[in-house]
Amino acid sequence: MELNDEIRITASKDAVFAALNDPEILRQCIPGCEELIAHSPTELEAKVVLKIGPVKARFAGVVKLDTSNAPDGMSLTGEGKGGAAGFAKGGADVTLEQDEDDTVLRYTAKAQVGGKIAQLGSRLIQGTAKKLSGKFFTKFAEVVEET
């Protein structure tokens, strides 16, 4: 499954990039996030509760960041296990472009799921993934614009 979208944020590219690397800001923005711990500047551990259709599961996983393209963008990869519900893994490439006083954030994300959640059907999973990413980026823009 692949998702692509963009969002305009009223903040500088440097401010948006810094926020993308701030575990506290990310914790506030990730839907269902119970905990986000930075083990290093490039490795985070997350605990997230998600409901996908009739299946509700707590996922625990690790996210690795690649900031070698800073401040023009970054990449991340992650994998989470949800016990009997299954697993999710994937990654995203994010680019940032300054446009006067705004920053245009574009992303392409790829994900795979397995186990019980994979049996729910790709339309339900894709719809949920799109909804969750929309919630994340809407909240992210709000938090960044407030600071």
Secondary structure, DSSP 8 states (H G I E B T S, - for coil): -EEEEEEEESS-HHHHHHHHT-HHHHHHHSTTEEEEEEEETTEEEEEEEEEETTEEEEEEEEEEEE-TTTTSEEEEEEEEE-GGG-EEEEEEEEEEEEETTEEEEEEEEEEEEEGGGGGG-HHHHHHHHHHHHHHHHHHHHHHHHH-
